[in-house]
Amino acid sequence: MTGTFLNIATVLVGGAIGLAFGARIPEKLKETVIAGMGLFTAAMGLQMFLETENSLIVLGALLVGTLFGEWIRIEDGLQNLGKFLERKFSRGKDDDSNKFVRGFLTASLLFCVGPMTILGSIQDGLTGDYNLLAVKSVLDGFAAMAFASTLGVGVLFSAIVVLVFQGAVSLFAAQLDAIATPLMMNGLVATGGVILLGLAVSSLLEIKKIRVGNMLPALFFAPLIVWIVSLF
């Protein structure tokens, strides 16, 4: 859990710096920085997917996971949580009522989806080695600084999701180690890459609105499908 707490600290510090100095940053510069991060996120997601050994498993995980996510309405739940936090903590200075929610959702998904999150949390939980999460923490800190300067205080509350998600993976790492195989992890990482690509297209580059949050269960179904296929 040490790596998770370090990650939360960098997100909060980076976000606070972004809020403090965000007004001094030109609007065009903010937009360009977000666009650059969107392109980087898309490229990273594509790279992750291209490492898959079976693209059909990724497709199956996305279809089943998205159906399940739509059924339990994950994205609606995240949006409702963001709106609740906005009513409690936002001072109402932002004319764009969706800005808080967008910052919360975008940062939460970006910080929690990816190979470094999964593998780093597992490594931290199993051996106490949080070097991988330390690297991720530095990246997330700079990302939080950029996002907070543009998307506002909602980015800071993504630390809650980081705590719950990374903490849960670390706590259950021992159980995962007993059943996980390299093929399972390969399918999980490739599926996470597609979700990252969707996040870039939807929230960062704003090309097309995608309910990316409802795809998150695919991260669970990908290794499950690999296990089922291995039985035959």
C-alpha positions in Angstrom: 0.0 0.0 0.0 3.0 2.3 0.3 3.1 3.0 -3.4 -0.7 3.8 -3.4 -0.3 6.4 -0.7 2.7 7.9 -2.5 0.6 8.1 -5.7 -2.2 9.9 -3.8 0.2 12.4 -2.4 1.6 13.3 -5.8 -1.8 13.7 -7.3 -2.9 16.0 -4.5 0.3 18.1 -4.6 0.3 18.3 -8.4 -3.4 19.2 -8.4 -2.9 21.9 -5.8 0.0 23.4 -7.7 -2.2 23.4 -10.9 -5.0 25.1 -9.0 -2.7 27.7 -7.5 -1.0 28.8 -10.7 -3.6 27.7 -13.2 -5.0 31.2 -13.6 -1.6 32.5 -14.8 -1.3 29.9 -17.5 -2.7 31.1 -20.9 -5.9 29.2 -22.0 -4.4 28.2 -25.4 -1.4 26.7 -23.6 -3.7 24.7 -21.3 -5.6 23.4 -24.3 -2.4 22.4 -26.1 -1.1 20.6 -23.1 -4.3 18.6 -22.7 -4.3 17.8 -26.4 -0.7 16.6 -26.1 -1.5 14.4 -23.2 -4.5 13.1 -25.1 -2.2 12.1 -28.0 0.3 10.5 -25.7 -2.5 8.6 -23.9 -3.8 7.4 -27.2 -0.4 6.3 -28.4 0.3 4.4 -25.1 -3.1 2.7 -25.3 -2.5 1.6 -28.9 1.0 0.3 -27.9 -0.5 -1.7 -25.1 -3.1 -3.3 -27.4 -0.6 -4.2 -30.0 1.2 -6.4 -27.5 -1.8 -8.7 -27.2 -1.4 -12.3 -28.3 -5.1 -12.8 -29.0 -7.2 -9.8 -30.1 -10.4 -11.8 -29.9 -10.0 -12.1 -26.2 -9.7 -8.4 -25.9 -12.8 -8.0 -28.1 -14.8 -10.5 -26.0 -13.7 -8.9 -22.7 -14.8 -5.4 -24.0 -18.2 -6.7 -25.2 -19.0 -8.6 -22.0 -17.4 -6.0 -19.7 -19.3 -3.1 -21.4 -22.6 -4.9 -21.2 -22.0 -5.5 -17.5 -20.8 -1.9 -17.0 -23.9 -0.5 -18.7 -26.1 -2.8 -16.7 -24.7 -1.6 -13.3 -24.2 2.0 -14.7 -20.7 2.5 -13.5 -20.2 5.8 -15.4 -23.5 7.2 -14.0 -22.3 6.2 -10.5 -19.0 8.0 -11.0 -20.9 11.1 -12.4 -23.3 11.1 -9.4 -20.3 10.8 -7.0 -18.6 13.7 -8.8 -21.8 15.8 -8.6 -22.2 15.0 -4.9 -18.6 16.1 -4.2 -19.2 19.2 -6.3 -22.2 20.2 -4.2 -20.2 19.6 -1.0 -16.9 21.2 -1.9 -17.2 23.4 -5.0 -17.5 27.1 -4.4 -19.6 27.6 -7.5 -17.1 30.0 -9.2 -17.0 27.9 -12.3 -19.7 28.7 -14.8 -19.3 25.3 -16.5 -21.3 22.9 -14.2 -19.8 19.9 -16.0 -16.2 20.9 -15.4 -15.9 19.4 -12.0 -17.4 16.1 -13.1 -15.2 16.0 -16.2 -12.1 16.6 -14.2 -13.0 14.0 -11.7 -13.8 11.3 -14.3 -10.9 12.0 -16.6 -8.3 12.0 -13.9 -9.8 9.0 -12.1 -9.8 6.9 -15.3 -6.4 8.0 -16.5 -4.8 7.4 -13.1 -6.4 3.9 -12.6 -6.3 2.4 -16.1 -3.0 1.1 -17.4 -0.3 -1.6 -17.0 1.6 0.4 -14.4 -1.4 0.7 -12.2 -2.2 -3.0 -12.3 1.3 -4.4 -12.3 2.6 -1.8 -9.9 -0.2 -2.5 -7.4 0.3 -6.2 -7.6 4.0 -5.9 -7.1 3.5 -3.6 -4.1 1.0 -5.9 -2.6 3.0 -9.1 -3.1 6.6 -8.0 -2.3 6.3 -4.5 -0.9 8.3 -3.2 -3.8 6.7 0.0 -4.9 9.3 1.2 -7.5 6.9 0.9 -10.4 4.2 2.8 -8.6 6.8 5.5 -7.7 7.4 6.1 -11.4 3.7 6.2 -12.0 3.3 8.6 -9.1 5.7 11.1 -10.7 3.8 10.9 -14.0 0.4 11.3 -12.3 1.7 14.3 -10.3 2.6 16.2 -13.5 -0.7 15.0 -15.1 -2.7 16.3 -12.1 -0.9 19.6 -12.3 -1.9 20.0 -16.0 -5.5 18.8 -15.5 -6.2 20.8 -12.4 -5.1 24.0 -14.1 -7.7 23.4 -16.8 -10.4 21.2 -15.3 -10.4 22.5 -11.7 -10.7 21.0 -8.3 -12.5 17.8 -9.4 -9.0 16.4 -10.3 -8.0 16.4 -6.6 -10.9 14.1 -5.7 -9.7 11.5 -8.2 -7.3 10.6 -5.3 -10.3 8.8 -3.7 -10.7 6.5 -6.7 -6.9 5.9 -6.8 -7.0 4.9 -3.1 -10.0 2.5 -3.6 -8.8 1.0 -6.9 -5.1 0.6 -6.3 -5.6 -0.3 -2.7 -8.0 -3.1 -3.6 -5.7 -4.5 -6.2 -2.8 -4.5 -3.7 -4.8 -6.1 -1.0 -6.0 -8.9 -3.3 -2.6 -9.4 -5.0 -1.8 -12.6 -3.1 -5.0 -14.2 -4.3 -4.4 -12.9 -7.9 -0.9 -14.4 -7.8 -2.3 -17.8 -7.0 -4.4 -17.9 -10.2 -2.9 -15.3 -12.7 -0.7 -16.4 -15.6 1.3 -14.3 -18.1 -1.4 -14.8 -20.7 -4.0 -13.5 -18.3 -1.9 -10.4 -17.6 -1.3 -9.9 -21.3 -5.0 -9.9 -22.0 -5.7 -7.5 -19.1 -3.0 -5.0 -20.2 -4.2 -5.1 -23.9 -7.8 -4.5 -22.8 -6.6 -1.6 -20.6 -4.9 -0.2 -23.7 -8.2 -0.1 -25.6 -9.9 1.6 -22.7 -7.1 4.2 -22.5 -7.5 4.9 -26.2 -11.2 5.4 -25.6 -10.4 7.8 -22.8 -8.1 9.8 -25.0 -10.7 10.1 -27.8 -13.6 10.9 -25.5 -12.3 13.1 -22.6 -8.9 14.4 -23.7 -9.1 15.0 -27.4 -12.9 15.4 -27.2 -13.4 13.7 -30.6 -16.4 11.6 -29.7 -18.2 11.1 -26.4 -17.7 7.5 -25.2 -19.0 6.1 -21.9 -15.5 4.8 -21.0 -16.3 4.2 -17.4 -18.7 1.4 -18.3 -15.9 -0.5 -20.0 -13.9 -0.9 -16.8 -15.3 -4.4 -16.0 -13.6 -5.6 -19.1 -10.3 -5.5 -17.0 -11.8 -8.3 -14.9 -13.3 -10.3 -17.8 -10.1 -10.3 -19.9 -8.1 -12.7 -17.6 -11.3 -14.6 -16.9 -11.9 -15.3 -20.6 -8.2 -16.4 -20.9 -8.7 -18.9 -18.1 -11.9 -20.3 -19.6 -10.2 -20.7 -23.0 -7.3 -22.5 -21.4 -9.7 -25.2 -20.1 -10.4 -26.4 -23.6 
